[in-house]
Amino acid sequence: MGLITFKRERDIVSLCQRVIEKMEENKDVFANPPAALADIARKLPAFQASLVKAKSRDMEMVAVKNQLKAEIMALLEEVAGYVAVVCDGNRAMLLSSGFYVTEEQTGSKAPSIQSIEVEIGEPGVATIRVKKQSGAVAYVHQYAMEPPGPNTVWQGEGSTFNNHTFNGLISDKRYWFRIVAIGRKGQKAYSPIVSRAIQ
């Protein structure tokens, strides 16, 4: 199952309102939503106002509308990634988020991750990525601060994107990274684990 987002402005507004309302109603399920949810609520009035102003076809107003649309779509993708990770394929839970859900596709492939890239940037920053996985509807980007073992605590961020940048890591410390891809039917595929020292 996958979460549906929309491209038409009217549908985007309705979806945002629905997701904000439903996730507020279901705090027991969605206890730690990403900051993107609050950002959607904050930006939505400006986006709605821009839709009215853009009807004049004034180039500046249209540009403002398009920029806000792009920002809200990216925020929706981030929230959808969080929801997909929390619900782990449970259709009822997915629907309780306010997102619309695609039907399961027969014969859908389970994702499989062969390699992971880790790029060390400025002090405290690391970016991890994998190739987009056929059949994946979400990714969980994780790091650990100790050599992996049965009791390792992994810190993670859910997303619909195949890459993620961690900030605020401890300089001169070694971290272990991996990415988990989640398939349409809840299947999980783990990347190899890669270790890097942070600048």
Secondary structure, 3 states (H helix, E strand, C coil): CCEECCCCHHHHHHHHHHHHHHHHHCCCCCCCCCHHHHHHHHHHHHHHHHHHHHCCCCHHHHHHHHHHHHHHHHHHHHHHHHHHHHHCCCHHHHHCCCCEECCCCCCCCCCCCCCCEEEECCCCCEEEECCCCCCEEEEEEEEECCCCCCCCCCEEEEECCCEEEECCCCCCCEEEEEEEEEECCCCEEECCCEEEECC
